Amino acid sequence: MESETEEAGQPREANTPGMIYGVLAVATVIAAESTRRETYPKLVVASIVVMILYWLAHSYSTYLGTRFHHEGDWTLREAVRAFFHEVAILEGALLPVLALLGGWVAGASLEAGVTAALWCAGSELVLLEVAASLRRHLGLRAMAIETVVGVVMGLGILAVRVLLH
């Protein structure tokens, strides 16, 4: 397992895959819900439950995988490290859920709130691709090619919405 915060005060290692998984998981749930039958409270709670379940399942499976590959007894420290590393799943899922909450607070229709959450999710995926390209100092052509991956994932979320509604 990758090393995260060993000492207090050190920054946690970035877990970009976790962020991608988080935004995709929660956005897919939001996209799949029927705005004709659901309400803001139900959709927000369902999104939060999915975020937490996905984080717990991914964290535990990561930790379980390390136990298969490394000898030794179970340690609380290793388990906590796995759960802390995978908190990026919650971070990735946060923006779409906040957009959904914003729609609710603003009094927007549920359809408008869902649309805002899905656009936020798609934008987050594209921005993560752009940030990775900028960090690696890629040229415009290479950045555009890599950004297409984020666009395709965002379109996949919208496809779920269209196919189910």
VMD Tcl script that draws the C-alpha trace (Angstrom):
set ca {
  {0.00 0.00 0.00}
  {1.21 3.52 -0.71}
  {2.52 5.48 2.21}
  {0.29 8.25 3.49}
  {0.62 10.29 6.61}
  {3.20 8.52 8.78}
  {3.96 11.52 10.92}
  {1.56 14.15 12.22}
  {1.61 17.26 10.10}
  {2.58 15.59 6.83}
  {0.09 15.98 4.00}
  {-1.93 12.96 2.96}
  {-0.84 11.47 -0.35}
  {-3.22 12.30 -3.18}
  {-5.58 9.53 -4.24}
  {-6.89 10.75 -7.56}
  {-8.38 7.35 -8.49}
  {-10.48 7.56 -5.32}
  {-11.78 10.96 -6.36}
  {-12.74 9.62 -9.78}
  {-14.53 6.62 -8.23}
  {-16.36 8.87 -5.78}
  {-17.67 11.33 -8.35}
  {-18.69 8.52 -10.72}
  {-20.46 6.51 -8.00}
  {-22.52 9.36 -6.59}
  {-23.27 10.95 -9.97}
  {-24.51 7.62 -11.32}
  {-26.88 7.28 -8.36}
  {-28.14 10.81 -8.86}
  {-28.54 10.24 -12.60}
  {-30.47 7.02 -12.07}
  {-33.07 8.48 -9.70}
  {-36.48 9.46 -10.97}
  {-37.18 13.11 -10.27}
  {-40.90 12.40 -10.67}
  {-41.01 9.96 -7.73}
  {-38.16 11.12 -5.49}
  {-37.67 14.15 -3.28}
  {-34.63 16.19 -2.33}
  {-34.37 14.60 1.13}
  {-34.52 11.06 -0.28}
  {-32.01 11.76 -3.03}
  {-29.56 13.58 -0.74}
  {-29.71 10.83 1.89}
  {-29.38 8.10 -0.76}
  {-26.37 9.90 -2.24}
  {-24.70 10.21 1.16}
  {-25.39 6.55 1.97}
  {-23.91 5.49 -1.38}
  {-20.84 7.66 -0.75}
  {-20.26 6.11 2.65}
  {-20.93 2.53 1.54}
  {-18.64 2.87 -1.45}
  {-15.91 4.41 0.73}
  {-16.23 1.66 3.35}
  {-16.26 -1.13 0.75}
  {-13.31 0.26 -1.18}
  {-11.30 0.98 1.98}
  {-11.90 -2.45 3.39}
  {-11.13 -4.20 0.11}
  {-7.88 -2.23 -0.18}
  {-6.91 -3.25 3.34}
  {-7.94 -6.85 2.73}
  {-5.78 -6.90 -0.38}
  {-2.73 -5.82 1.60}
  {-3.34 -8.61 4.11}
  {-3.25 -11.16 1.29}
  {0.11 -9.86 0.07}
  {1.90 -9.14 3.35}
  {2.44 -11.48 6.24}
  {1.74 -10.38 9.75}
  {-1.07 -9.77 12.15}
  {-3.97 -7.42 11.60}
  {-3.15 -3.96 12.90}
  {-5.49 -1.10 13.62}
  {-2.90 1.32 12.21}
  {-2.93 -0.40 8.79}
  {-6.73 -0.49 8.74}
  {-6.97 3.21 9.63}
  {-4.36 4.02 6.99}
  {-6.46 2.28 4.30}
  {-9.65 4.07 5.36}
  {-7.83 7.42 5.53}
  {-6.28 6.95 2.08}
  {-9.64 6.14 0.50}
  {-11.34 9.23 1.95}
  {-10.66 10.71 -1.50}
  {-13.78 8.83 -2.61}
  {-15.81 11.06 -0.31}
  {-13.92 14.13 -1.53}
  {-14.67 13.29 -5.16}
  {-18.35 12.74 -4.44}
  {-18.73 15.92 -2.44}
  {-19.14 18.47 -5.26}
  {-22.17 16.82 -6.92}
  {-23.84 16.31 -3.54}
  {-23.20 19.95 -2.60}
  {-24.74 21.03 -5.92}
  {-27.78 18.91 -5.13}
  {-28.01 20.46 -1.66}
  {-27.60 23.91 -3.20}
  {-30.55 23.30 -5.49}
  {-32.63 22.18 -2.53}
  {-31.70 25.22 -0.41}
  {-32.33 27.57 -3.34}
  {-35.81 26.10 -3.82}
  {-35.05 24.84 -7.33}
  {-37.02 21.98 -8.80}
  {-35.53 18.54 -8.18}
  {-34.90 18.21 -11.93}
  {-32.83 21.43 -11.83}
  {-30.92 20.22 -8.77}
  {-30.14 16.89 -10.41}
  {-29.05 18.65 -13.60}
  {-26.74 20.94 -11.60}
  {-25.27 17.97 -9.71}
  {-24.61 16.08 -12.95}
  {-22.99 19.10 -14.62}
  {-20.81 19.54 -11.53}
  {-19.80 15.87 -11.69}
  {-18.94 16.09 -15.38}
  {-17.03 19.32 -14.86}
  {-15.10 17.80 -11.98}
  {-14.00 14.88 -14.15}
  {-12.82 17.23 -16.90}
  {-11.07 19.55 -14.44}
  {-9.19 16.62 -12.87}
  {-7.91 15.73 -16.36}
  {-6.90 19.34 -17.05}
  {-5.17 19.62 -13.66}
  {-3.21 16.42 -14.29}
  {-2.17 17.73 -17.72}
  {-1.09 21.09 -16.32}
  {0.84 19.45 -13.51}
  {2.77 17.42 -16.08}
  {3.32 20.51 -18.26}
  {1.70 18.94 -21.31}
  {1.21 20.88 -24.49}
  {-2.21 21.94 -25.67}
  {-2.65 18.98 -28.05}
  {-1.72 16.36 -25.42}
  {-3.91 18.12 -22.84}
  {-6.87 18.09 -25.22}
  {-6.40 14.38 -25.92}
  {-6.23 13.50 -22.22}
  {-9.18 15.74 -21.38}
  {-11.34 13.71 -23.77}
  {-11.26 10.90 -21.16}
  {-12.95 13.18 -18.61}
  {-15.46 14.32 -21.20}
  {-16.31 10.71 -22.11}
  {-16.87 9.81 -18.44}
  {-19.07 12.88 -17.99}
  {-21.06 11.91 -21.07}
  {-21.39 8.41 -19.63}
  {-23.11 9.86 -16.56}
  {-25.46 11.85 -18.78}
  {-26.11 8.69 -20.84}
  {-27.32 6.92 -17.67}
  {-29.70 9.81 -17.07}
  {-31.03 9.76 -20.63}
  {-31.33 5.97 -20.82}
  {-33.29 5.69 -17.58}
  {-35.55 8.70 -18.06}
}
mol new
graphics top color blue
foreach p $ca { graphics top sphere $p radius 0.5 }
foreach p [lrange $ca 0 end-1] q [lrange $ca 1 end] { graphics top cylinder $p $q radius 0.2 }
display resetview
